[in-house]
Amino acid sequence: MMFPPRGAPRGPSKWALATMPILLFATAFPAASQTAVSGNPTCPDCAIRLDPLLSIGNADAESWVEFTERLLLVDTLLILTRGSLPTELSIFSREGVFQRNLGRSGGGPGEFGWIHDIAQTGDGRLHVSDRRHGRISIYTPDLTLERVVPLPARPVDIGLLAFEDGSYVVNALVGTAELMGLPLHRIGPEGEILVSYPVPSTEVLPGREVMQLRRLANGQESTFWSLGFPDYRVDRYHIDGALLDSFAVDPPWPAGEAEDPGQGVAQPGVMAVEERDGRLWVVSRRLSPRYRSAMEQRRGVHGITWEIAEYHRYFESVLDVIEIETRRLLVRTVLPGYLLRFVEPGVILSWDDSGPEPLLVLRRVRMEERSGSH
């Protein structure tokens, strides 16, 4: 779960450019691995390097970034949402200059109730998932609305994989007895369910949607990755339904790590994943050693509650690099900032609220060894 920042824009403006379809069910699943990948790194000579690319932050109302975890790098543009309940897309140049907004609040074509995620396919089309209205809006490369596809499921978490055949894999709940416990589905071009993927690590409990959260990433040769948010189990599927691999990883957060004492929403877990160079790059969040100092008490109609005042002090981000073929954890390291997601291969988005106004920061991430770099 995300927590939008509070307060009005403050401080001087700042732009910083730094260096009849057939319904299929996958049933022939191998037993989930009971052996976890060790949390002890196996490459002591490896280190992670972060190269800053771009920081966006402006106190002017037109360009106030507030908060986002939905951002794409598309040709010469940055396309992102702003705020905790986004109903439009904001378009910036690659230099961080605001261009225009796309869409607005509403239920008609080109309007949104809650932009849940955005994705792009190789043909340049932009796909925008609307959780409130249960649909995907498709835009041509010049950002003209082309058509709208209904979703037969309610998205649970950010995670929209768009494929060249017009299908999607989404992390969503379907309210039928047969599909209620299955969090992953492949949706066809007309909104029909093509495949529903049983997930070995899913625990179905009433009112515990957090157990259904999956972090998704495209893989090689029509495959995709699904990682559990709180349990750090890794599953790899073929898009047609076969479970190709499944294993657990020792998480970087302690078992039973303390939650937000007021609301219990500050759960550690996997935030983002990408496959690159034969490795999985996995970003997790955990509570910072000083998380209590980053909270404030608020008195409301229901009494005193706690709120996160500063994300960069409340959470810390951990990056794991896992070698896919050997299932070895090569590197585990704490990285600065509140890391959100990969926006293109090797480029990660982070949120920084430590200054006079919040910043979205893009950094290039790579692993280096003493004998060379990768």
N, C-alpha and C positions, 0 to 999 in steps of 0.2 A: 504494500500500500504506500501511496505517496502522500506527502503532507505539504500543501502549498505554503509558500512564505507569507508572512503577514506584514502589514505596514504599507504606507504610501511610498512612492518613489522619493528618493532623497539623494542629496549630494549632486555634484556637477555631472554633466553629460560626459560619457566616456566610451569611445570606440577604440578598441585596441586590436591591431592586426599584428600578431606575433608570428617571430619566425614560425425417353422413358428409361431413364438410367437405371442400372442395376445397383442395388444397395449391397455393399460388401462389408463383411465383418472379419477382421483378422483374428483367427482363433488358434492357429498353430504356433503358439508362442513358446519359446524355450523358457525354462525356469529362470527367474531373475537371479543374477549372481548374488551369492551370499558373502563374497569376499570383497572387501572395500579396497580401493586403491589407497595406498598409504599416504598420509598427509606429510610424510617426510620427503623433502625435495631430493632428487637424485643427481642433480647437476650443480655441484657447489661452485663451479666456475662460471655459471650463467647468471646474468643480471638483466633486468628490464630497463629499457631506456624509453623516456617520454620526450618527444619533441613537440613543443607548442606550435600550433598552426594558426589558431584564430580565437580571439576572445570577443564576445558580444555582450555589451551592457550599456544601456542608455537610460537616463532618468527622464527623458522626454516621453510623454504619453504615447506617441506614435510608435516608439521603438522600445518601450519597456518590456524586457524579456520575461520578467517574473519567474516562471518555472516551466520546464518542458522535459519530457523524456521521449518525445516523438519528433525526430529530426531526420531528414534525408539530405544527402548531397546529390543534387541532380544537375549534371552538366555544369553550367555556370551559376547555379542557384542553390541557396539553402532554403528548404521548405520545412517549417516547423509549426507546432502549436504553442500557444502561450496560456498559462493559467491552469488551474486544477480541473476546470470543467470546460474544455475548449470547444467552441462552436464555429471556428474559422481557422484557416491556415494563413500563416504569415510567410511572405516570400522576401528573402534578402539576397543580395548579391554575394558572391564568394568572398568579397572583401568586407562583408558585414554591414552593408548599407541597405536599409529598409527600402523595399520596392512597392509592395502592395499587399492587400489581404485578398484571400480567395474564400468564398462562401460566407455564410452568415447563419445566425440562429434561426431555426424554423424546421418545418417538416416537408417542404417542397423540394423539387430538384435543385441541386446546388446548395442546399441548406443542411445544417447538421444540428443534432441534439446533444451529441457527446462524441467527439472524434476520439476513437479508441486506439487507432494505429494507422500508419501510412506505410506504403511499400511501393516499389517500382519494379517493373519487369524489363527484360532486355529490349523490348520494342519501344521503350521510353514512356509507356503509359504509367500514370500515377493512380494508385488504388487507395482509397480512403475508407476505413471501416468506421461506421457510426454505431456505437453500442446502444444508444437510446432507441434509435429507430430500426435497429437490426438489419442493416444493409451495407453494401459497399458501393461507393460512387467511383466510377472510372473516368479518368481524364486523359485526353490525348496529350502527346508531348508538348503541345503549345498551351496546355492547361485549359482546354475547352471540355466541358462536361459531355461525355459520350453516352453513357447509360448508367443505370442503377441496378444492382443485383441484390435481391432480398436474401437475408441469411435466415436459415431455419433453426438457428440456435442463438443463445445469448452469450456474447463474449464474456469471458471471466477476467482475462488479463491481457496486457499488451502482448501481442504475438500474432502477426499476420504474415504468412509466407505466400507470395504470389508466384504462380508458375506460368510458363509460356503457353500452356494449353488452355489457359483461362480459368484454371482451378485454383483453390486456395486451401491451405491448412490453417485452421484457427483453433485457439484454445477457448472452448465454449461449452456451455451446458445445454443439453436438449431435454425438454421436459416430458419424456416418454419413459415408460417402465423399462423398455429394452435398452435405452441409451443413457439413462440418467447418470450412471456411474462412469461414463466415458468422457474424458475431458478434451480429446483431440479428434477433429473431424476434417475430412477433405470435402470441400464444397465445390460443386461443378459450376460452369459458366452461367447457368440459369438459376442458381441457388439451391440445387438439389444436393443431398448428401450422397457422396460416392463411396466413401470409406469412413468407418469409425474405428479408432485405434484404441484397443485396451492398453492401459499403461500399468505395468507390473507394480509400480511404486505408489499408485493412487490409493489413498485411504478415504473412503466415502463415509462421512459423518454429517448428520443434519446440522446445518448452520456453520459448517467448517469449510467454506469455500477456499480458504487459504491452502488446504491440502490438494486442491485441484489446480493450483497455479503452475504453469509450465513456461519455461523460457525456451524459445524456439530459435533455430538457426538452420539455414540452408546447408546441405551437404553436397557431396560429389555424386554425379550420375543418378539423379532423381531420388536422392535420399534427403532426409532431414534429421536434425537432432532435437531432442526434447529433454530438458533438465528440470527436475523437481525444484520448486522454490525453497521449501523448508528442509527437504530431506537429502538433497544433493545426489540423486540417482540419475545416471546418464543412460538414455535410451536412444538408439538410432533405428530409423524406419526407412523402408522403401515407400514411396508415396502410394504404391498400390496395396499396401497393408502389411507387408512382412516386417516383423521385428528382427533386425539384423544383429543387434548387439544390445547388451544391458549390463551395467555394472554400477557399483556405488563408489563414492569417493569420501574419504574422511574429511569432514568439513573443517574450515578454519575457525569456526566459532565453537566454544565449549558447549557440551550438552547442558540443557537447562539454563542457557544464558538468560540473564534478567531481561524482562520486558519493561516497557514504559509503565511506571507504577500507577499512572492514572487511568490509562485506557487500554493497555496491553496490545498496542498496535506496532510496536517497534521490533518486530521479529526479524532475526537475521535470516539470510538466505541468498540464493543465486539471483543476480540481477541481470546478467547478460552473458551471451556466449556467441562465439563465431568459430568456424573451422577455417584454418589457414596454415599452409605449409605442412600439412600432415599432422597438425596439432589442434587441440581445442584450447581456445583462450577463454577462460571463464572468470567473470568478475562477480564477486560476492560482497555483501555488506555485513558488518558486525558492529556491535556497540563499541564505541571508543572507550578507553579506560576512564575518560573524563565526561562520560555522557550525562551524568546527573547535573553537572555545572552548565550544560547547554539547554536546560529545561526551565520553564517558567510556570508558576501556578496562576490559574485563572479562576475567578469566581463567576459562575453562571447560574442559570435557573435551576440546575441540578446539583448545585454545590461546587466544590473546588475540583478542578481538573488540571491536568498537566498538559502542556503543549511544548513542542520542540521549538526552541528559539533560534538555534543555529545548527544547521545540518552538518556543516563541516567539522563541528566539534562533537556532535552527537554520534555520528557514524564514522567508521573508517572503511575504506575499500581494500579488498584483497584480490589480487590477480593470481590465478593458477594457470600454468601452461602444462597441458597433458599431452604426451606423445600417444597418438591414437593406436598405432600398431602394437606397441609394447605395454600400453596402459600405465606408463610411468609418469609420475608427477615430476616434471623437470624443475619448475620454479614455483614458489609460493612467496609472494611479497606484498607488503602493504604499500599502496599508492596514495598520493595526495588527492584530496578532493572527494566529492560524492559522485562516483562514477555511475553512469546511467545505462548506456547502451553503445554498441558499435554502430556507426552510421555509414561506414563503407569499410572494405577490408583494411584492417590495421589502424583505423581511426576511431577514437572513442570520445564520447561526449560526457562531460562532467558538469556538475553544478557547484558554484562557489558563492556562498552568501557571506563571506568574511569581510567584504569591503563595504563602502558606502552605498553601493547598489549591487544587486546580484549579477553574476556573470554566467554565461554559458561558455564553456571552454572546450575547444577541440584540440586533441593531441594525437600525434602518431605514436603508436606503441610497437616496439620491437624487442626481441631478445638478443642479447649479445653474449658471446663467449670470448675468453681471452685469446683464442686462436682465430677468431673471426666473428662475423655477425650474421644473423638470419632474419 
